[in-house]
Amino acid sequence: MASGRYAKRLQKELQEIQKSPPHGIMIEEANNLDRWVVQITGTENTLYNGEKFRLQFRFNSEYPLESPEVMFIGVAPIHPHIYSNGHICLSILYDAWSPALTVSSVCVSILSMLSSCTEKVPPVDNQYYVSRSIGKTPKDTRWMFHDDTV
């Protein structure tokens, strides 16, 4: 369970997102500060218009200095940077993380990534990656960020 200043930060973020959630973002579950489930809804006039997806956030005691583990649970969107096991290839979740980022800003970034997509296709290496990542978290992967056009 989160404790100390990390718990205070998480509690503050939770209250803010519940009080005034960004469009298309809703906290579905946050009974435990260490694990949240957030529902995101695809933006109008995009390939994902009205589609609902669930993101799981797992926080450790180093948050916000260290990024949370973020992945889709249930059915993941078909997208060139989202694997069918829910893992997301997005730099802000790993190498480009900043303590200034919040759950809300991460969700907005993921919605933006979905909104800018022009074709619903899985990552080229989806089957290979998914078969090799059984029992692993997205943070166990050494991601290569080379395509920011999708």
C-alpha positions, 0 to 999 in steps of 0.5 A: 500500500502507498505510504508517506508523500507518495500516498499524498500525491496519489490521493491528490491526483485521485481527487482531482481526476474524480472532481474534474476528469478530462474528457473521455477519462473516468476512474473505474476503480481506485480502492487501493492507491497502488492499483487504479483502473481507468476507463478511456473513451475514444474521441469523436471523429477518430478511428476509436470514436466511442470505443471504451478501453480500460487502463491499469495503473500500478504504482510503487513507492518510488512514484512519482520519481518512477513511472507507474506500470501502465497497460490495457486490461481486457481488450486492447485497442488495435494500434501500431504501438499497443500489443494485444497483451495490453503493453503500450510502447509510449516513451513517457511511460519509460525513458521519457517519464517525468515526475511532472506527469500525472495519471490524467496527463498519461491518459490524455497522451494515450488518447492523443496517440489513439486519436492520431492513428490512421489505421487500426493495425497491430504492431508488426512484431505483435505475435513475437513480442506477446509470446516472449512477454508472458508473465512479464510486465511492460516495464520488463521490456527494453523499448525502442522508440523510433516511430512517432508518426502514429 
